[in-house]
């Protein structure tokens, strides 16, 4: 079943994606949705956007902080990865363990996204958060946000971290309930098992 799903999605990948996504928080490396730039969200690892001066970096909690996305697909798989360094090329830590399934167009905000306990980071460590989405077209889309890990940084407040009505997500391998704007809704995890193999290919492939 996994092989069949892989073939179907790979065939669909020949089509161009009709929608993209943005990172609202932490500040993304560049506005890759702007038509005035040559950035392409199909370009890994960071949509072709170069590292900008430190002024563009967001102070982000050393133990993990908030992530706010602007989603343009009716549904998508989301991979959140982390790499340490100023100019990261190896995103070898996964923060989505290993990926999420989201539904709905609009803002998705995760208030607390923990960092791995074995992360070799201290106050002041430079890092980059990479977000990858995979939609029904089969095309992977990439965006990055550069951060400085800080012991005194805090997560977004409840008023700042608001998920739009109708937008929800579920960590595919950790839960059977979706988190959405203060409500809980059942999700059929079994129906996602056919794509788990493909999803893991993207997780480990992006870490090379």
C-alpha positions in Angstrom: 0.0 0.0 0.0 2.9 2.4 0.8 4.5 1.6 -2.5 1.2 2.4 -4.4 0.9 5.6 -2.5 4.5 6.6 -3.3 3.9 6.0 -7.1 0.7 8.0 -7.1 2.3 11.0 -5.3 5.4 10.8 -7.4 3.3 11.0 -10.6 1.4 13.9 -9.2 4.7 15.6 -8.4 5.1 16.4 -12.1 2.4 19.0 -11.7 3.3 22.5 -10.4 1.9 23.4 -7.0 -0.8 26.0 -7.1 -0.3 27.3 -3.6 2.6 28.2 -1.3 3.0 29.0 2.4 4.6 31.6 4.6 6.3 31.7 8.0 4.9 34.5 10.2 7.0 33.7 13.3 9.9 33.5 13.8 10.7 36.0 11.1 11.4 34.1 7.9 14.7 34.6 6.0 13.0 36.3 3.1 9.5 36.9 1.7 9.5 34.0 -0.8 5.9 34.8 -1.7 6.8 38.1 -3.2 6.6 38.3 -7.0 9.4 40.9 -7.0 12.1 38.3 -6.1 13.6 35.3 -7.8 13.1 33.0 -4.8 11.4 29.7 -5.4 9.8 27.7 -2.6 10.6 24.6 -4.7 14.3 25.2 -4.1 15.8 23.4 -1.1 16.8 23.9 1.5 15.6 27.5 2.0 13.8 28.6 -1.2 17.0 30.0 -2.6 17.1 32.8 0.0 20.6 33.6 1.2 21.5 34.1 4.9 20.8 37.8 5.9 22.6 39.9 8.5 22.0 39.0 12.2 19.4 41.8 12.4 17.0 39.5 10.7 17.4 36.8 13.3 14.8 36.2 15.9 15.7 35.5 19.5 14.0 32.1 20.2 13.8 30.2 23.5 16.7 27.9 24.1 14.3 25.0 25.1 11.9 25.7 22.2 9.4 28.4 21.2 6.5 29.3 19.0 6.0 28.6 15.3 3.4 30.5 13.3 2.6 29.5 9.7 0.4 31.0 6.9 -0.9 28.0 5.1 -2.4 28.2 1.6 -3.4 24.6 1.0 -6.6 22.9 2.0 -4.4 20.2 3.6 -0.7 19.6 3.8 2.0 17.5 5.5 4.4 19.7 7.5 8.0 18.9 8.4 9.9 21.2 10.8 13.6 20.7 11.0 16.5 22.5 12.7 20.1 23.0 11.9 22.8 24.7 14.0 25.2 27.3 12.7 25.2 30.6 10.9 24.8 29.3 7.4 23.1 26.0 7.8 23.2 23.2 5.2 22.4 20.2 7.4 19.0 20.2 9.0 19.6 17.1 11.1 17.1 17.7 13.9 13.4 17.1 13.5 11.0 19.2 15.6 7.8 17.7 14.1 8.7 14.1 15.1 8.6 13.3 12.2 5.7 15.2 10.5 2.3 16.8 11.0 -0.9 16.5 9.0 -2.7 19.9 8.7 -6.0 20.9 7.3 -7.5 24.3 6.4 -6.3 27.5 4.9 -5.0 30.3 7.2 -2.8 30.7 10.2 -1.6 27.8 12.2 0.3 28.7 15.4 2.0 26.2 17.6 2.8 28.0 20.9 5.4 25.6 22.3 7.7 23.6 19.9 10.2 21.8 22.2 13.8 21.4 21.0 15.5 18.0 21.3 16.9 17.3 24.8 20.3 16.3 23.3 20.7 19.5 21.3 24.3 20.8 21.7 23.2 24.4 22.0 23.8 27.1 24.6 22.7 30.7 25.1 23.6 32.6 21.9 23.8 29.6 19.5 22.8 30.5 16.0 20.4 28.2 14.2 17.9 27.9 11.4 14.4 26.5 11.4 13.4 24.9 8.1 9.7 24.3 7.3 8.8 22.0 4.5 5.3 21.3 3.3 4.1 18.5 1.0 0.6 18.9 -0.6 -1.6 16.9 -2.9 0.5 17.9 -5.9 3.4 15.9 -4.5 5.7 19.0 -4.6 7.8 19.9 -1.6 7.9 23.6 -0.7 10.7 25.1 1.5 11.1 28.1 3.8 13.5 29.0 6.5 13.7 31.2 9.6 17.0 32.2 11.2 17.1 32.3 15.0 19.4 32.9 17.9 18.7 30.5 20.8 18.4 32.6 24.0 17.8 31.5 27.6 15.7 34.6 28.3 13.6 34.5 25.2 9.9 33.6 25.6 7.2 32.0 23.5 4.4 34.0 21.9 1.6 35.0 24.2 -1.9 33.5 23.9 -3.1 36.6 22.1 -0.2 36.5 19.6 -0.4 32.8 19.0 -3.9 32.2 17.5 -4.9 29.5 15.1 -7.6 30.4 12.6 -10.9 28.6 12.9 -11.0 25.6 10.6 -7.2 25.2 10.7 -5.9 22.2 12.6 -2.9 19.8 12.8 -2.0 16.4 14.1 1.4 15.0 14.9 1.0 11.8 12.8 3.0 9.4 14.9 2.2 10.8 18.4 -1.5 11.5 18.7 -4.9 10.7 17.4 -6.4 14.1 18.1 -6.1 17.3 16.2 -5.4 20.6 17.9 -7.5 23.5 16.6 -8.4 26.9 18.0 -9.1 25.5 21.5 -11.1 22.5 20.3 -10.3 18.8 19.9 -11.4 16.7 16.9 -10.8 13.1 16.1 -8.5 12.2 13.3 -8.2 8.8 11.6 -4.5 8.0 11.9 -4.9 4.7 10.1 -5.9 6.5 6.9 -2.5 8.3 7.0 -0.4 5.1 7.2 -0.3 4.7 3.4 1.8 7.9 3.1 4.0 7.4 6.2 6.8 5.7 4.2 6.9 8.6 1.7 6.9 11.2 4.5 9.9 9.6 6.1 11.7 9.7 2.8 11.3 13.5 2.9 12.3 13.7 6.6 15.6 11.8 6.2 16.3 13.0 2.7 16.3 16.6 3.9 18.8 15.7 6.6 21.5 14.6 4.3 
